[in-house]
C-alpha cells in the first residue's frame, strides 16, 4: 500500500470469485485463465475473508462471480451463510441448467435464500457465447433479476430491437448493456460523440439521463416501460487522489476482491490489499450521482 485507504460510506463493494469454474468461454472474460489451475482454491478460506470484510464494513455490498456461482449450489450456500443480512448480495450468473442441475434446483435454492439475495444478474448476450437456460425461467425467479449483456466489438445492431422485445415480455425484466471494460479509459468513460453503442441505443429507446462517478457511469433509457442502462466502468478500481482538506493522498477503493484462494485484493489488477490498513479506512460520501435527468 502506497497511501492510506479511503472508500465510500458503507464500504467498497466486495466481489467474491467462487472457487469453481464455469463451462463457458466468453471472449471478453478475463477471469477464465484463473481457473486453469485451481490449486489452493478454498471455500473455507473465502469464508474467512468474508468474515474479515464483514467485521470491517458490516454494510458493504457483496457480489458473487466466477466462474459460475450456481455451478455448485452446496458451496454457494456455505458462502452465503457467512454473510449477515446487513449486506446486499448480488449474484452474477448464466443460470446454468444441465443433466446434473435442473431449473427446479435453482428455483429451490433461490426460494430458500430470497430474503438474502438482492438481485441476480443474468448474462444473456446478443451473440451466443454460453449455453442458456430457457427464458421462461426468468419469469419464475423468486428474487429480483437483471439481464446483463456485453455489447462486444462488432455486435449485430440489427438484432438489438429483437433482443429488447425478447425480454420486454418478461415481467420484472430490466437490461444493463455493458461496454467492454477492458477497452474503457478515463478519456472515453464519459465520451458520447463517438460512442457507437450510445448512438445505437438512442435510435431505439428513449434516453432518460446519466449518472456516474470517478470510476463508472450509466446512460439510462426507457424501452416501452422497460428500464435499460448502458454501463461503462474502468478496468481498475482504485483512484489515487489528494484530499484538499487534509492534504493527504489516498488510494480510493471502489471494489475489493476475494479471490478463489481467499486472498483479498484491493483492485482488479492483482494488487493485494493491506487488510490491517483497511481497518483504518477513511469514509467519504459516495460520489455516484445523477448528472443529467430527462423527464
Secondary structure, DSSP 8 states (H G I E B T S, - for coil): --SEEEEETT--EEEEE-SS--S---TT-SSGGGGS--TT--HHHHHHHHHHHHHH-TT--EEEESS-GGG-HHHHHHHHHTS-TTS-EEEEE----BTTB-HHHHHHHHHHTTTTEEEEEEE--SS--S----THHHHH-SS-EEEEEE--SS--GGGHHHHHHHHHTSTT--EEEE--GGG--TTTSS--TT-HHHHHHHHHSEEEEEEE-SSEEEEEEEETTEEEEEEEE-S--EEEEE-TTT--EEEEESEEEE-TTS-EESSTTS-B--HHHHTT-EEE----EEEEE--
